[in-house]
């Protein structure tokens, strides 16, 4: 199943959107769109209109969202602290930042980016970023009105710099420049870590070109870096992107002025992710790279600055789906209870059936072998008895005579008259006795049969072991035992 991630790069004058489809096999750009904000002077209404256009043209159903906030609206401060535990840093940050910010810390949402620099192992270096709560609340409210709930809200341009350092083979020391039409943001990377973030206006007039204004901002930022960390910073290259790269020669002008190599980024080539060809807009890297980087930040689980904290933290899974989970849990509990009850009920009735079968086995055994007084294992005992009977086709020697079973059968048949209403249902001939089981019409008939069979010379004694009337059939069931 594909996981969809929406990257929304929101600027003062435009919104870029990239919908990334991630699966086990591959990651691809499912859709992308660049929408200029028609009314930059009214940012909120212009942003809402641009987002509505994106929602109409891109299916963002069930997509996880990562969004950026214009970099120039955020405060940045570099700090070093004596400890590395996140909870302690968060407790300390408001006190460290309060003297250095023009706004009370109670009105800000603060996050930080940890970094590791050589020769700075005795303390922890970090970049703190703060945004006004009112601006963030307004921004999230516009997104929420369109059913967009971003998991990440970060600094514009920051995800692209993060991808450049963590996902792409790039120099350890570099400058990443994100250019808008009127502003630029510089991200200084030292030893593969983003160490400094600055945003500055681009003043373009007759005496100063945009490239020269950018170079001034870059030089000031590099000077600040060297002063803060005491480094002799020599970047290996300059990477540029952003919606303000309309001038095709800007990177050449920057390279010539700064005396370093400069190139435009293209994350699709560097990360080997291709956009689909059926999109209504051609893929323009300097317009779409930041939105793609936002989606990659979520897809690759890159940790970094995220202002969804405190009162603006995303709802936990339990809070968001509590009602559905409780309902599902209740149904699952009922199903399990019914299944358990069914098992218990089945075991109960099975136990009763086993007791009934054991009783029936004992009754059959007792009626078949009445001479056996101790019944422990009726099945095995019956098998042994039957086996013993099968081994004797004829009676063994009794009291000095050979008595054949055929002779006994002949005498019984001869002595019981045909007119007697009798059914013989069982005949068991043993070495010491003969058992006859059957039914007749009256008790007198049982006595008559007994008296007649006493004439057989093979029998020493005949007893009526049982004689009971069957009320259902109005018959007398009897059992005779003849001793040889």
KALINDA-V738937 format. One record per helix or strand of 3 or more residues. SS is the DSSP state (H for helix, E for strand). FROM is the first residue (numbers start at 1). LEN is the number of residues. If there is no record, write none. Layout:
BEGIN
SS|FROM|LEN  SS|FROM|LEN
END
This chain:
BEGIN
E|3|8  E|14|9  E|27|10  H|43|15  E|64|6  H|71|3  E|75|7  H|86|13  H|105|3  E|108|8  E|124|9  H|133|13  E|152|4  H|158|9  E|174|6  E|183|8  E|193|9  H|210|20  E|238|4  H|250|9  E|262|3  H|267|4  H|285|15  H|310|3  H|317|52  H|378|13  H|405|11  E|422|8  E|433|8  H|443|11  E|461|10  E|475|9
END
